[in-house]
Protein backbone atom coordinates (compact mmCIF):
# COMPACT_ATOMS: atom_id res chain seq x y z
CA UNK A 1 0.00 0.00 0.00
CA UNK A 2 1.31 3.40 -1.02
CA UNK A 3 1.33 5.91 1.81
CA UNK A 4 0.62 8.86 -0.50
CA UNK A 5 -2.73 7.37 -1.47
CA UNK A 6 -3.77 7.05 2.17
CA UNK A 7 -6.58 9.55 2.96
CA UNK A 8 -5.11 10.35 6.38
CA UNK A 9 -1.78 11.25 4.78
CA UNK A 10 -3.49 13.48 2.22
CA UNK A 11 -5.54 15.19 4.92
CA UNK A 12 -2.43 15.84 7.01
CA UNK A 13 -0.48 17.25 4.06
CA UNK A 14 -3.38 19.62 3.29
CA UNK A 15 -3.51 20.65 6.95
CA UNK A 16 0.27 21.25 7.00
CA UNK A 17 0.14 23.35 3.82
CA UNK A 18 -2.70 25.42 5.29
CA UNK A 19 -0.69 25.96 8.49
CA UNK A 20 2.36 27.09 6.52
CA UNK A 21 0.21 29.43 4.41
CA UNK A 22 -1.24 30.95 7.59
CA UNK A 23 2.24 31.49 9.04
CA UNK A 24 3.35 33.15 5.81
CA UNK A 25 0.25 35.38 5.76
CA UNK A 26 0.86 36.46 9.36
CA UNK A 27 4.48 37.32 8.58
CA UNK A 28 3.35 39.41 5.63
CA UNK A 29 0.72 41.25 7.70
CA UNK A 30 3.24 41.91 10.48
CA UNK A 31 5.71 43.29 7.94
CA UNK A 32 3.08 45.60 6.45
CA UNK A 33 2.04 46.77 9.92
CA UNK A 34 5.66 47.50 10.85
CA UNK A 35 6.21 49.39 7.60
CA UNK A 36 3.08 51.51 8.17
CA UNK A 37 4.26 52.32 11.69
CA UNK A 38 7.67 53.38 10.36
CA UNK A 39 6.01 55.62 7.78
CA UNK A 40 3.89 57.27 10.48
CA UNK A 41 6.99 57.90 12.59
CA UNK A 42 8.85 59.30 9.60
CA UNK A 43 6.06 61.77 8.83
CA UNK A 44 5.81 62.76 12.50
CA UNK A 45 9.55 63.42 12.78
CA UNK A 46 9.56 65.28 9.46
CA UNK A 47 6.84 67.63 10.70
CA UNK A 48 8.71 68.15 13.98
CA UNK A 49 11.95 68.90 12.12
CA UNK A 50 10.36 71.38 9.74
CA UNK A 51 8.62 73.19 12.60
CA UNK A 52 11.93 73.34 14.49
CA UNK A 53 13.67 74.88 11.47
CA UNK A 54 10.90 77.47 11.15
CA UNK A 55 11.23 78.23 14.85
CA UNK A 56 15.00 78.72 14.49
CA UNK A 57 14.49 80.96 11.48
CA UNK A 58 12.04 83.17 13.36
CA UNK A 59 13.96 83.32 16.64
CA UNK A 60 17.57 83.44 15.43
CA UNK A 61 17.98 84.44 11.80
CA UNK A 62 15.49 87.31 11.61
CA UNK A 63 16.76 89.12 14.76
CA UNK A 64 20.40 88.77 13.67
CA UNK A 65 19.66 89.96 10.16
CA UNK A 66 17.80 92.98 11.55
CA UNK A 67 20.63 93.72 14.00
CA UNK A 68 23.27 93.93 11.25
CA UNK A 69 21.26 96.08 8.83
C-alpha positions as CSV (number, residue, x, y, z in Angstrom):
1,X,0.0,0.0,0.0
2,X,1.3,3.4,-1.0
3,X,1.3,5.9,1.8
4,X,0.6,8.9,-0.5
5,X,-2.7,7.4,-1.5
6,X,-3.8,7.1,2.2
7,X,-6.6,9.6,3.0
8,X,-5.1,10.4,6.4
9,X,-1.8,11.3,4.8
10,X,-3.5,13.5,2.2
11,X,-5.5,15.2,4.9
12,X,-2.4,15.8,7.0
13,X,-0.5,17.3,4.1
14,X,-3.4,19.6,3.3
15,X,-3.5,20.7,6.9
16,X,0.3,21.2,7.0
17,X,0.1,23.4,3.8
18,X,-2.7,25.4,5.3
19,X,-0.7,26.0,8.5
20,X,2.4,27.1,6.5
21,X,0.2,29.4,4.4
22,X,-1.2,30.9,7.6
23,X,2.2,31.5,9.0
24,X,3.3,33.2,5.8
25,X,0.2,35.4,5.8
26,X,0.9,36.5,9.4
27,X,4.5,37.3,8.6
28,X,3.3,39.4,5.6
29,X,0.7,41.3,7.7
30,X,3.2,41.9,10.5
31,X,5.7,43.3,7.9
32,X,3.1,45.6,6.5
33,X,2.0,46.8,9.9
34,X,5.7,47.5,10.9
35,X,6.2,49.4,7.6
36,X,3.1,51.5,8.2
37,X,4.3,52.3,11.7
38,X,7.7,53.4,10.4
39,X,6.0,55.6,7.8
40,X,3.9,57.3,10.5
41,X,7.0,57.9,12.6
42,X,8.8,59.3,9.6
43,X,6.1,61.8,8.8
44,X,5.8,62.8,12.5
45,X,9.6,63.4,12.8
46,X,9.6,65.3,9.5
47,X,6.8,67.6,10.7
48,X,8.7,68.2,14.0
49,X,11.9,68.9,12.1
50,X,10.4,71.4,9.7
51,X,8.6,73.2,12.6
52,X,11.9,73.3,14.5
53,X,13.7,74.9,11.5
54,X,10.9,77.5,11.1
55,X,11.2,78.2,14.9
56,X,15.0,78.7,14.5
57,X,14.5,81.0,11.5
58,X,12.0,83.2,13.4
59,X,14.0,83.3,16.6
60,X,17.6,83.4,15.4
61,X,18.0,84.4,11.8
62,X,15.5,87.3,11.6
63,X,16.8,89.1,14.8
64,X,20.4,88.8,13.7
65,X,19.7,90.0,10.2
66,X,17.8,93.0,11.5
67,X,20.6,93.7,14.0
68,X,23.3,93.9,11.2
69,X,21.3,96.1,8.8
